[in-house]
Amino acid sequence: MKLILKKTIAYILKLESQLILSKYKPRIIAITGSVGKTSTKDAVYAVFSKVAHVRKSEKSYNSEIGLPLTILGIPNGWNNPFIWLKNICKGLWLYLMPHKYPKWLVLEVGVGKEGDMRRTASWLKTDVVIITAIGETPAHIEFFNSRKNLIEEKSQLIKTLKKDGLLILNADDEDVFAMKAKTRNITITYGFKEGADLLASGDSILYSDTDVPKGVIFRIDEGGTSLPVVIKGVFGRNHVYASLAALALTSGLKFNMINAIDALKNYDIAPGRMRLHLSVNDSMLIDDTYNSSPFACKSALLTLGQVKSSGRKIAVLGDMLELGKHTVEAHKDVGKVAAKNCDALIVVGARAKAIKEGAIEAGMKEENIFEFLNSQEAGGFVKTFVGRGDLALVKGSQGMRMERVSEALILDKENKDKLLVRQDKDWLKKS
C-alpha cells in the first residue's frame, strides 16, 4: 500500500512539475555525479543568487520525488498523507494562479539503480548539465551490473540538454571527460589537468597568523587571466572542485568572474561536508558526516594529513555502504590511506573492520586503532579521547549516523541543529 501511494504521489508531482515548468519557463541547471553533487549545487547557487532569482534543491532532494519538491517549492511529506495532499493542492494553485517564480533552478540529480535517470529526470529540458566525478568505486555501485553501467546511467542526463545548452565536465575524471564525445553541445571543462578550459593550480590550506586553519586557497587560469580563489571554513578538494564547476559555468555564461569568486568566499556550505568546528577539550573537528564513498573518504584523509595540527590527527571512520562485492577491498584501501594520514584511527561498524586490517597492513600499530559497533559508542569514547590541539575527522555513510560522533565532539551544542546533518525530527526519531 505504501509503495502504491508513493508511486501515485510521485506521478502527480511530476505532472504538476511539468505544468509549472511549461508555464514559468525557468532556466534549469542539472547536476549529477557520484561525488560532489551537493557541494557543487551550493557553489552554483552562491554565484547565481547574486545576479538572479534562483532556487536550489533543498538538502539532497535529488530523487524521483525530490526534484518535483524543488520545482514546486514544497516540503517533504515523509509518511504523512495529509501533508502530501496539501503539497499537491499547493502545486495546483501555483499552476492556476500567477506567482513570482525563480528565473533559474539548480537541481541535484541522483541515481541509485539502473533506470533511475529515466524516471527521475528524462522529462526535464535543461539549459546546463554539470557532471562532477565518478571515482574508482562509486557510491551505489552495488545496485548496478558494472561500473560501466553506472557511468552510462549518469551520462543519460546529457540527453536532457537543449540544443543551445551548456555541458560542464570535470576534466580530472577520465570517465566524466570522455562524456564530451556524447554531445554536440558547447562543453567547458575544469580541473587541475593541463588542457582544462578552467585550469586550477596551487590548492593549499589557508591559515591565520596563529597557524589556525581557516579554509582553502587556489588559483584559476582562464582566457589568459590568473585569479586567486579563497573559500573559508571548509577543507578538501571537493570544495575546490565544486567552486571550479561554478566558475566554469560563470565563464560559459559570460558572468563577471571577480563577482563570482567573491560570492564563493564565505558561501553557505551544507553541514557535514568537510566543515571545520571547534570541539571539546580544546580540539578541532572536521565534520564530513553527510555520506561516504571510497573516493571521498580517501580525499578527506589526505586533507587531514595536510592540515597543520599541534596535537594528534584522529580519523573516525564508519562503514561505507552499497559497495557490494567491492566492500572489503574498498575498506582495506581506505585503511591504507588512513595509516599514512592519521595518528589514531577509530573504526565504526562491521564493514569498517576491513579499514583496520588495511591500516595494519600499511604499518599502523594496532594499539592506535579502536573499534566500535555503532556511532553512539564511538561518540562516547572519542569525546574523552581527544585532547588539546588534536584534529579529528569524522566520516561514514549516511546509514551509520556518524553525525552522532560529531555531536559528541562539537563545542557549539546550542546550534547543532544548524551545524550538523540530519538534525530534523524525522531523522532524530530513527535508530
C-alpha positions in Angstrom: 0.0 0.0 0.0 2.8 2.4 0.9 4.6 1.7 -2.4 1.4 2.3 -4.4 0.8 5.6 -2.5 4.4 6.7 -3.1 4.2 5.9 -6.9 0.9 7.8 -7.1 2.3 10.8 -5.3 5.5 10.8 -7.5 3.4 10.6 -10.6 1.1 13.5 -9.6 4.0 15.7 -8.5 5.8 15.0 -11.8 2.8 16.1 -13.8 2.4 19.2 -11.7 6.1 20.0 -12.2 5.9 19.6 -15.9 2.9 22.1 -15.9 4.9 24.6 -13.8 7.9 24.4 -16.0 5.8 24.9 -19.1 4.1 27.9 -17.5 7.0 29.8 -15.9 9.8 28.6 -18.2 12.8 28.8 -15.7 16.3 28.0 -16.9 17.5 24.7 -15.5 20.9 23.7 -14.2 21.1 20.0 -13.5 24.0 18.4 -11.6 24.9 14.8 -11.3 27.9 12.6 -10.4 28.9 10.1 -7.7 30.8 12.7 -5.7 30.3 16.4 -5.0 26.8 17.0 -6.3 25.5 18.9 -3.2 28.7 21.0 -2.8 28.6 21.9 -6.5 24.9 22.8 -6.2 25.6 25.1 -3.3 28.5 26.7 -5.1 26.5 27.4 -8.2 23.6 28.8 -6.1 26.1 31.1 -4.2 27.2 32.6 -7.5 23.7 32.8 -9.2 21.9 34.1 -6.1 23.9 37.4 -6.5 22.6 38.0 -10.0 19.2 36.4 -10.4 16.1 34.9 -8.6 17.2 31.3 -8.2 16.1 28.2 -6.3 18.2 25.2 -5.4 17.3 21.7 -4.3 16.9 21.7 -0.5 19.2 19.3 1.4 19.8 16.5 -1.1 16.4 16.3 -2.8 17.7 14.6 -5.9 15.3 11.7 -6.4 12.1 10.9 -8.4 10.1 12.8 -5.7 13.0 15.2 -4.7 13.1 17.0 -8.0 9.4 17.9 -8.0 9.7 19.1 -4.4 12.2 21.7 -5.6 10.3 22.7 -8.7 7.1 23.1 -6.8 8.7 24.7 -3.8 7.1 22.3 -1.3 8.4 20.3 1.7 8.8 16.6 2.0 5.7 15.0 3.4 7.5 11.8 4.5 4.8 9.4 5.7 2.1 11.9 6.3 -0.7 11.7 3.6 -2.2 15.0 4.8 1.0 16.9 4.1 1.2 15.3 0.7 -2.4 16.3 -0.1 -1.6 19.8 1.0 1.5 19.8 -1.3 -0.5 18.6 -4.3 -3.0 21.4 -3.7 -0.2 23.9 -3.5 1.2 22.7 -6.8 -2.1 23.0 -8.5 -2.6 26.5 -7.0 0.9 27.5 -8.3 -0.2 26.5 -11.8 -3.7 28.0 -11.8 -2.8 31.4 -10.3 0.1 33.7 -11.2 3.1 33.6 -8.8 6.6 35.1 -8.7 8.7 32.1 -9.8 12.5 31.7 -9.9 14.3 32.5 -13.2 16.8 29.7 -12.5 16.5 26.3 -10.9 19.6 24.5 -9.6 18.7 20.8 -9.4 20.7 17.9 -7.9 20.0 14.7 -9.8 20.9 11.3 -8.2 20.6 7.7 -9.3 20.6 4.7 -7.1 20.0 1.9 -9.7 19.7 1.3 -13.4 16.8 3.2 -15.0 16.6 5.9 -12.3 17.7 8.7 -14.7 14.8 7.9 -17.0 12.3 8.0 -14.1 14.0 11.0 -12.3 15.0 13.5 -14.9 14.3 12.4 -18.5 11.3 14.7 -18.6 13.4 17.8 -17.9 14.7 20.1 -20.6 17.9 21.5 -19.2 20.0 24.6 -20.1 23.1 23.4 -18.3 24.3 20.0 -17.2 27.2 19.7 -14.8 28.8 16.3 -14.2 31.2 16.2 -11.2 33.1 13.0 -10.7 32.6 9.2 -10.7 35.5 7.8 -8.8 37.0 4.3 -8.9 34.4 2.6 -6.7 31.3 4.9 -6.8 28.5 5.0 -4.3 25.5 2.7 -5.1 27.7 0.5 -7.4 26.1 -2.5 -5.5 22.9 -1.9 -7.5 24.5 -1.8 -11.0 25.7 -4.7 -13.1 29.0 -2.9 -13.6 30.8 0.4 -13.1 30.3 1.0 -16.9 26.5 0.7 -16.4 26.6 3.2 -13.6 28.6 5.7 -15.7 26.2 5.2 -18.6 23.3 5.9 -16.3 24.8 9.2 -15.1 25.6 10.3 -18.6 21.9 10.0 -19.6 21.4 13.4 -18.1 23.3 14.9 -21.1 20.3 13.9 -23.3 18.1 16.4 -21.5 20.2 19.4 -22.8 18.5 21.8 -25.1 20.3 22.4 -28.5 21.9 25.6 -27.2 22.6 24.1 -23.7 25.9 24.0 -22.0 27.8 21.0 -20.7 30.2 21.4 -17.8 32.6 18.5 -17.2 35.4 17.6 -14.7 38.5 17.1 -16.8 40.3 15.3 -14.0 37.9 12.4 -14.0 38.6 10.4 -17.2 35.2 8.9 -17.4 33.5 12.2 -17.0 35.8 13.9 -19.5 35.0 11.2 -22.0 31.4 12.2 -22.0 32.4 15.2 -24.1 32.0 12.8 -27.1 28.4 12.2 -26.3 27.1 15.6 -27.3 27.4 18.4 -29.9 26.6 20.9 -27.2 29.2 23.5 -26.2 31.3 21.9 -23.5 33.5 23.6 -20.8 35.9 21.6 -18.7 37.5 22.3 -15.4 40.2 20.8 -13.2 43.9 20.6 -12.4 44.8 18.6 -15.6 46.6 20.6 -18.3 44.2 21.3 -21.1 41.1 22.1 -18.9 39.3 25.2 -20.1 39.3 26.4 -16.5 42.6 25.4 -15.1 43.2 25.2 -11.3 46.6 25.1 -9.5 48.3 25.6 -6.2 45.5 24.5 -3.9 46.5 24.6 -0.3 45.3 25.1 3.3 44.7 28.7 4.3 45.9 29.6 7.8 45.5 32.5 10.2 48.5 34.4 11.6 48.5 32.0 14.6 48.5 28.9 12.3 44.9 28.1 12.9 43.4 26.5 9.7 40.8 28.8 8.1 39.9 27.2 4.7 41.4 26.6 1.3 43.0 28.8 -1.4 43.9 28.1 -5.0 44.3 29.8 -8.4 42.4 29.6 -11.6 43.6 30.4 -15.1 41.1 31.2 -17.8 41.5 33.1 -21.0 44.9 34.3 -20.1 43.8 35.6 -16.7 45.0 34.2 -13.4 43.0 34.8 -10.2 43.2 33.6 -6.6 40.1 31.9 -5.0 39.6 31.6 -1.2 36.9 29.5 0.5 36.7 29.9 4.3 35.6 27.4 6.9 36.0 24.2 4.9 38.7 21.9 3.6 39.3 19.4 0.8 39.5 19.3 -2.9 35.8 18.5 -3.1 35.1 22.2 -2.3 37.7 23.3 -4.8 36.1 21.2 -7.5 32.6 22.5 -6.5 33.9 26.0 -6.9 35.6 25.2 -10.2 32.3 23.9 -11.6 30.5 27.1 -10.6 33.3 29.3 -12.1 33.3 27.2 -15.3 29.6 27.9 -15.6 30.3 31.6 -14.8 32.7 31.6 -17.7 30.3 29.8 -20.1 27.5 32.3 -19.4 29.8 35.3 -19.6 29.1 36.4 -16.0 31.6 38.5 -14.0 34.3 36.2 -12.8 35.5 38.6 -10.0 32.0 38.8 -8.5 31.6 35.0 -8.7 34.9 34.5 -6.8 33.8 36.9 -4.2 30.4 35.1 -3.8 32.3 31.9 -3.1 34.5 33.3 -0.3 32.0 32.8 2.5 29.2 30.9 0.8 26.7 28.8 2.8 28.1 25.3 2.7 25.8 22.5 3.8 26.5 20.7 7.1 28.6 17.5 7.1 30.8 18.3 4.2 34.4 18.9 5.4 33.3 21.7 7.7 35.6 22.9 10.4 34.3 23.3 14.0 35.7 24.0 17.4 35.3 20.8 19.6 35.7 19.7 23.2 38.9 19.7 25.1 40.5 22.5 23.0 40.5 20.3 19.9 39.1 20.8 16.4 36.7 18.8 14.3 36.4 18.3 10.5 32.8 17.2 10.1 32.3 15.2 6.9 29.4 13.0 8.1 26.9 13.6 5.3 27.9 10.4 3.5 30.9 8.4 2.4 32.4 6.6 -0.6 35.9 5.2 -1.2 36.9 8.2 -3.3 35.5 10.8 -0.9 36.9 9.1 2.2 40.4 8.9 0.8 40.2 12.5 -0.3 39.1 13.5 3.3 42.0 11.5 4.8 44.5 13.2 2.5 43.2 16.6 3.6 43.5 15.5 7.3 47.2 14.6 6.6 47.8 18.0 5.0 46.3 20.3 7.8 48.8 21.5 10.4 48.0 20.4 13.9 49.8 20.8 17.2 48.3 17.6 18.5 47.3 14.2 17.1 45.3 13.7 13.9 42.4 11.3 14.6 40.3 9.7 11.9 36.8 8.3 13.0 35.6 6.3 10.0 32.3 4.4 9.7 31.2 1.8 7.2 30.8 2.7 3.6 27.6 1.2 2.3 26.2 -0.1 -1.0 29.6 -1.2 -2.4 28.6 -4.9 -3.0 31.4 -7.1 -4.0 33.9 -4.2 -3.6 33.2 -3.8 0.1 36.2 -5.5 1.7 38.7 -4.3 -0.8 37.5 -0.7 -0.7 37.6 -0.6 3.1 41.1 -2.0 3.2 42.3 0.6 0.6 40.8 3.3 2.8 42.7 1.8 5.8 46.0 2.0 3.9 45.4 5.7 3.2 44.4 6.3 6.9 47.6 4.7 8.1 49.6 7.4 6.3 47.5 10.4 7.3 46.5 10.0 11.0 48.0 9.1 14.4 44.9 7.3 15.8 42.2 5.5 13.9 38.7 4.8 15.2 36.6 2.4 13.1 32.8 2.1 13.4 30.7 -0.8 12.1 31.1 -4.4 10.9 32.5 -3.4 7.4 35.0 -0.9 8.9 36.9 -3.8 10.4 38.5 -4.1 7.0 39.7 -0.4 7.4 41.6 -1.6 10.5 43.0 -4.5 8.5 44.2 -2.3 5.7 45.8 0.2 8.2 47.7 -2.6 10.0 48.9 -3.9 6.6 50.2 -0.4 5.8 52.2 -0.3 9.0 49.9 1.3 11.6 50.3 0.0 15.1 47.2 -1.9 16.4 47.4 -0.1 19.7 46.5 3.1 17.9 43.3 1.6 16.4 40.0 1.4 18.3 36.8 -0.5 17.2 33.1 0.2 17.9 29.9 -1.3 16.7 28.0 1.9 16.3 28.3 5.7 16.3 26.8 6.1 19.8 29.6 4.0 21.3 32.2 5.7 19.2 30.9 9.2 20.3 31.1 8.3 23.9 34.7 7.2 23.6 36.0 10.0 21.3 34.7 12.9 23.4 37.1 11.8 26.2 39.9 10.6 23.8 40.5 13.9 22.1 42.8 16.4 23.8 44.3 19.9 23.3 45.5 20.6 19.8 44.0 17.4 18.4 42.3 17.4 15.0 39.6 14.8 14.4 38.0 13.9 11.1 34.6 12.1 11.3 33.2 10.4 8.2 30.9 7.5 7.2 27.9 6.5 5.1 24.6 8.1 5.9 23.2 4.9 7.4 25.9 4.8 10.0 24.7 8.1 11.5 28.3 9.4 12.2 26.9 12.8 12.9 26.3 11.4 16.4 30.1 11.3 16.8 30.3 14.9 15.6 27.5 15.9 18.1 29.6 14.4 20.9 32.6 16.5 19.9 31.2 19.8 18.7 31.6 22.7 21.1 28.6 24.8 20.0 25.9 22.4 21.0 23.2 25.1 21.1 23.4 25.4 17.3 24.0 21.8 16.5 20.7 21.7 14.6 22.2 24.2 12.1 25.7 22.9 12.1 25.2 19.1 11.8 23.4 16.9 9.3 20.2 15.0 10.0 19.0 17.1 13.0 15.3 17.4 12.0 12.7 15.5 14.0 12.1 12.7 11.4 15.8 11.8 11.4 16.2 12.0 15.2 13.4 9.5 15.6 15.3 6.9 13.7 17.5 4.5 15.4 
